[in-house]
Amino acid sequence: MRASNNNEFAGEHIQLLPEGISLEELEKLIIQLALKKSGGNQTKAAKYLKTSRDTLRYRMKKFGLGENGKEEGRFDGEELEGEQIAPCGA
């Protein structure tokens, strides 16, 4: 999403939770969202994130994410936490 002029903030629809979130946790969640949106296709996920596939794979390893973006050792039935990062009105 691009701001249409200098007075708009591209991320204004995202609200931070009162307890906060670390930049690393936010990065991990965004990677997971991109992988989910791409159906697990890492090349497409990297394009969503405007990065290379190699960088995406490096960061997935850094955060302990499996090929599909889920944390290694999670049960298949578990939902992706923070899917909306921080819902509006939270």
LINUR-V397158 format. One record per residue. N is the residue number from 1. RES is the residue in one small letter. PHI is phi in degrees with one decimal (NA if undefined). OMEGA is omega in whole degrees, 0 to 359 (* if undefined). Layout:
N&RES&PHI&OMEGA ; N&RES&PHI&OMEGA
This chain:
1&m&NA&180 ; 2&r&-107.6&176 ; 3&a&-72.7&182 ; 4&s&-81.4&174 ; 5&n&-151.0&185 ; 6&n&-69.7&182 ; 7&n&-86.1&181 ; 8&e&-101.6&177 ; 9&f&-107.9&186 ; 10&a&-60.3&183 ; 11&g&-103.8&185 ; 12&e&-63.9&179 ; 13&h&-80.1&178 ; 14&i&-92.7&177 ; 15&q&-113.7&178 ; 16&l&-79.0&178 ; 17&l&-72.3&181 ; 18&p&-55.6&180 ; 19&e&-79.6&178 ; 20&g&80.1&178 ; 21&i&-153.6&179 ; 22&s&-75.6&177 ; 23&l&-61.0&179 ; 24&e&-64.5&179 ; 25&e&-65.9&178 ; 26&l&-63.1&178 ; 27&e&-61.3&179 ; 28&k&-61.8&180 ; 29&l&-62.9&180 ; 30&i&-67.1&176 ; 31&i&-61.9&179 ; 32&q&-62.1&178 ; 33&l&-63.8&179 ; 34&a&-63.4&178 ; 35&l&-66.7&178 ; 36&k&-65.3&180 ; 37&k&-62.7&182 ; 38&s&-88.0&182 ; 39&g&67.1&180 ; 40&g&87.1&179 ; 41&n&-78.2&185 ; 42&q&-67.4&179 ; 43&t&-65.1&178 ; 44&k&-66.4&179 ; 45&a&-60.2&179 ; 46&a&-62.5&178 ; 47&k&-65.5&176 ; 48&y&-58.0&183 ; 49&l&-90.6&180 ; 50&k&54.3&178 ; 51&t&-141.2&179 ; 52&s&-85.1&177 ; 53&r&-62.3&179 ; 54&d&-62.3&178 ; 55&t&-65.4&178 ; 56&l&-59.5&181 ; 57&r&-63.6&177 ; 58&y&-60.4&182 ; 59&r&-70.2&175 ; 60&m&-60.7&179 ; 61&k&-65.0&180 ; 62&k&-57.2&183 ; 63&f&-94.9&178 ; 64&g&69.6&180 ; 65&l&-95.0&177 ; 66&g&-76.8&183 ; 67&e&-56.3&182 ; 68&n&-94.0&178 ; 69&g&94.7&178 ; 70&k&-82.4&177 ; 71&e&-63.1&180 ; 72&e&-63.8&181 ; 73&g&95.9&177 ; 74&r&-81.1&175 ; 75&f&-76.1&181 ; 76&d&-59.1&183 ; 77&g&-79.1&183 ; 78&e&-72.6&178 ; 79&e&-80.6&177 ; 80&l&-73.9&180 ; 81&e&-70.9&177 ; 82&g&70.6&185 ; 83&e&-54.4&179 ; 84&q&-102.4&184 ; 85&i&63.7&176 ; 86&a&-151.1&183 ; 87&p&-60.7&177 ; 88&c&-59.6&180 ; 89&g&84.2&181 ; 90&a&-75.5&*
